[in-house]
Amino acid sequence: MSNTISRRAFNKLLLYGLAGSSLFMSGAPLLASARSARVVVIGGGFGGAAAARHLKKLDPSISVTLVEPKKVFHTCPMSNWVLGGLKTMPDIAHTYNVLRNRYGVMVLHDVATVIDPVKKTVKLKGGRVLAYDRLVVSPGVDFIWDAIEGYSRQAADSSMPYAWEAGPQTILLSRQLLAMRDGDSVLISSPKNPFRCPAAPYERASLIAHYLKKHKPKSKIIILDEKEVFTKQDLFMLGWDRLYPGKIEWRSASVGGKVERVDPAKMMVSTEFGDEKGGVINIIPPQKAGRIAADTGLADASGWCPVNHMTFESLQQPGIYVIGDAALLGTMPKSGTAANTQAKALAASLVASLGGRVGEEHNLGSLCYSLIAPGYAISVAGTYAQRPEGIRDNPDDIHLTSTEATTDQLAGEAEQALHWYNNISQDTWD
Ligand SMILES: Cc1cc2nc3c(=O)[nH]c(=O)nc-3n(C[C@H](O)[C@H](O)[C@H](O)COP(=O)(O)OP(=O)(O)OC[C@H]3O[C@@H](n4cnc5c(N)ncnc54)[C@H](O)[C@@H]3O)c2cc1C
């Protein structure tokens, strides 16, 4: 079986059922015994929207309320394609109409401000108070703004976008790329692990290089990295040598990659090896779990939320379930696919527990495509077994694009990346 074919099968497994889960693959109906159970879900992104949808799918009698401030959700996946001029913002926009109208999820466009785990209530910014029997929290990430001297949310919103949430930040970075002079450098700072989507800074560099090659041929990209190695490194570097020779320079922490200070007025970054000026500067700050997690005591000293790996129940606050980027789940990367499979496993386990049953063990998964240029993509996929002693990766089930992959196979991966995006969007919002 070729690598590409097995990846396609894997894609289906992940998105149309949990890999290896008898529950989803048999299509067996779950008992609808939790007549008046109320589940509140905070966050309408990859984890939260999928959890709300699959809860209703498994047991329509459960009352599911989803709290999410945005009326239109722009996905981070494919936002790098927008920067490369290959997609537009409407292509990555999704509404909550299907969740509301087809699945009967009550969607409230508001912000959860206070969770009371004792009274089991969630207070919203707009003043409403929601009572719950089970609470799901999938707030994504928050940014550690003061990790780099001189950087701030204000600097990000004006001159040095982070663009690690899709929307206005993606538009700002796109406009800066369009406006910069040919010959200026694009600086991208990549943070330490763990952070949202470990491959995305390098996909971003690739697709910006694709844009520069066409429109600003004298410009180059410098990636300033707080790490010594990065995911799919050999494959990215091979692609860069083939497609963008001399255009992308990667500096690891030990050779001056760690950004210590920025000066937004002068468009300058400083590392211990000296200063670097950029025409466009994309600072991706270090990250932690979304703010509501810290405010509720769900996060530990690491900044992330420890959970029971079988049930996703918080180890800090019983009765609250955390999934997606915010959760600490062994070696699972922080990706949209990971959040999607966690959401489905959680939905199944909540329906079981509300019905007085014990949930099953599932295989969770992560699948991450990175486009290096149109018709040239690489990927890594893995499954992770849910076990009482903790989530374990399945070493026999890791698929990485081969460095020997042919042009056709790389083009096939680019097609698969699009299928993946359409599938996961349809499995979440559309
Ligand atoms: C550039 C980039 C490219 C990426 N590409 C890929 C890819 O190709 N494949 C892949 O699998 N993953 C990719 N990812 C990662 C993916 O976007 C995340 O892993 C995924 O979004 C995590 O889902 P989540 O539910 O944890 O958070 P999110 O999807 O961010 O959703 C969190 C939601 O919670 C809401 N929220 C936060 N706090 C509150 C509150 N107090 N009240 C109400 N709502 C709240 C937010 O508004 C947000 O909508 C990429 C990420 C980036 C940055």
Ligand as a Chemical Component Dictionary entry (heavy atoms), coordinates in Angstrom:
data_LIG
# 
_chem_comp.id                   LIG 
_chem_comp.type                 NON-POLYMER 
_chem_comp.pdbx_formal_charge   0 
_chem_comp.three_letter_code    LIG 
# 
loop_
_chem_comp_atom.comp_id 
_chem_comp_atom.atom_id 
_chem_comp_atom.alt_atom_id 
_chem_comp_atom.type_symbol 
_chem_comp_atom.charge 
_chem_comp_atom.model_Cartn_x 
_chem_comp_atom.model_Cartn_y 
_chem_comp_atom.model_Cartn_z 
_chem_comp_atom.pdbx_ordinal 
LIG C1  C1  C 0 -1.566  29.093 10.957 1  
LIG C2  C2  C 0 -2.191  27.833 11.506 2  
LIG C3  C3  C 0 -2.423  26.760 10.670 3  
LIG C4  C4  C 0 -2.989  25.584 11.179 4  
LIG N1  N1  N 0 -3.180  24.532 10.332 5  
LIG C5  C5  C 0 -3.667  23.372 10.813 6  
LIG C6  C6  C 0 -3.841  22.260 9.947  7  
LIG O1  O1  O 0 -3.530  22.315 8.746  8  
LIG N2  N2  N 0 -4.350  21.117 10.468 9  
LIG C7  C7  C 0 -4.716  21.025 11.773 10 
LIG O2  O2  O 0 -5.188  19.965 12.195 11 
LIG N3  N3  N 0 -4.566  22.072 12.629 12 
LIG C8  C8  C 0 -4.053  23.232 12.179 13 
LIG N4  N4  N 0 -3.915  24.305 13.031 14 
LIG C9  C9  C 0 -4.256  24.145 14.475 15 
LIG C10 C10 C 0 -5.749  24.351 14.771 16 
LIG O3  O3  O 0 -6.165  25.614 14.323 17 
LIG C11 C11 C 0 -5.979  24.259 16.286 18 
LIG O4  O4  O 0 -5.316  23.149 16.808 19 
LIG C12 C12 C 0 -7.473  24.161 16.584 20 
LIG O5  O5  O 0 -8.088  25.367 16.207 21 
LIG C13 C13 C 0 -7.717  23.878 18.065 22 
LIG O6  O6  O 0 -9.098  23.823 18.332 23 
LIG P1  P1  P 0 -9.666  24.394 19.730 24 
LIG O7  O7  O 0 -11.113 24.073 19.780 25 
LIG O8  O8  O 0 -8.791  23.985 20.836 26 
LIG O9  O9  O 0 -9.446  25.983 19.593 27 
LIG P2  P2  P 0 -10.070 26.984 18.526 28 
LIG O10 O10 O 0 -10.355 26.303 17.248 29 
LIG O11 O11 O 0 -9.185  28.171 18.511 30 
LIG O12 O12 O 0 -11.445 27.418 19.160 31 
LIG C14 C14 C 0 -11.494 28.101 20.384 32 
LIG C15 C15 C 0 -12.733 28.979 20.388 33 
LIG O13 O13 O 0 -13.065 29.300 21.746 34 
LIG C16 C16 C 0 -13.586 30.606 21.775 35 
LIG N5  N5  N 0 -13.433 31.097 23.158 36 
LIG C17 C17 C 0 -12.296 31.313 23.851 37 
LIG N6  N6  N 0 -12.573 31.749 25.090 38 
LIG C18 C18 C 0 -13.927 31.806 25.178 39 
LIG C19 C19 C 0 -14.818 32.210 26.204 40 
LIG N7  N7  N 0 -14.375 32.626 27.396 41 
LIG N8  N8  N 0 -16.158 32.167 25.944 42 
LIG C20 C20 C 0 -16.615 31.748 24.747 43 
LIG N9  N9  N 0 -15.809 31.355 23.725 44 
LIG C21 C21 C 0 -14.484 31.389 23.959 45 
LIG C22 C22 C 0 -12.751 31.368 20.762 46 
LIG O14 O14 O 0 -13.459 32.512 20.286 47 
LIG C23 C23 C 0 -12.530 30.315 19.671 48 
LIG O15 O15 O 0 -13.475 30.451 18.634 49 
LIG C24 C24 C 0 -3.351  25.492 12.552 50 
LIG C25 C25 C 0 -3.112  26.580 13.392 51 
LIG C26 C26 C 0 -2.528  27.734 12.888 52 
LIG C27 C27 C 0 -2.288  28.902 13.809 53 
# 
loop_
_chem_comp_bond.comp_id 
_chem_comp_bond.atom_id_1 
_chem_comp_bond.atom_id_2 
_chem_comp_bond.value_order 
_chem_comp_bond.pdbx_ordinal 
LIG C1  C2  SING 1  
LIG C2  C3  SING 2  
LIG C2  C26 DOUB 3  
LIG C3  C4  DOUB 4  
LIG C4  N1  SING 5  
LIG C4  C24 SING 6  
LIG N1  C5  DOUB 7  
LIG C5  C6  SING 8  
LIG C5  C8  SING 9  
LIG C6  O1  DOUB 10 
LIG C6  N2  SING 11 
LIG N2  C7  SING 12 
LIG C7  O2  DOUB 13 
LIG C7  N3  SING 14 
LIG N3  C8  DOUB 15 
LIG C8  N4  SING 16 
LIG N4  C9  SING 17 
LIG N4  C24 SING 18 
LIG C9  C10 SING 19 
LIG C10 O3  SING 20 
LIG C10 C11 SING 21 
LIG C11 O4  SING 22 
LIG C11 C12 SING 23 
LIG C12 O5  SING 24 
LIG C12 C13 SING 25 
LIG C13 O6  SING 26 
LIG O6  P1  SING 27 
LIG P1  O7  DOUB 28 
LIG P1  O8  SING 29 
LIG P1  O9  SING 30 
LIG O9  P2  SING 31 
LIG P2  O10 DOUB 32 
LIG P2  O11 SING 33 
LIG P2  O12 SING 34 
LIG O12 C14 SING 35 
LIG C14 C15 SING 36 
LIG C15 O13 SING 37 
LIG C15 C23 SING 38 
LIG O13 C16 SING 39 
LIG C16 N5  SING 40 
LIG C16 C22 SING 41 
LIG N5  C17 SING 42 
LIG N5  C21 SING 43 
LIG C17 N6  DOUB 44 
LIG N6  C18 SING 45 
LIG C18 C19 SING 46 
LIG C18 C21 DOUB 47 
LIG C19 N7  SING 48 
LIG C19 N8  DOUB 49 
LIG N8  C20 SING 50 
LIG C20 N9  DOUB 51 
LIG N9  C21 SING 52 
LIG C22 O14 SING 53 
LIG C22 C23 SING 54 
LIG C23 O15 SING 55 
LIG C24 C25 DOUB 56 
LIG C25 C26 SING 57 
LIG C26 C27 SING 58 
# 
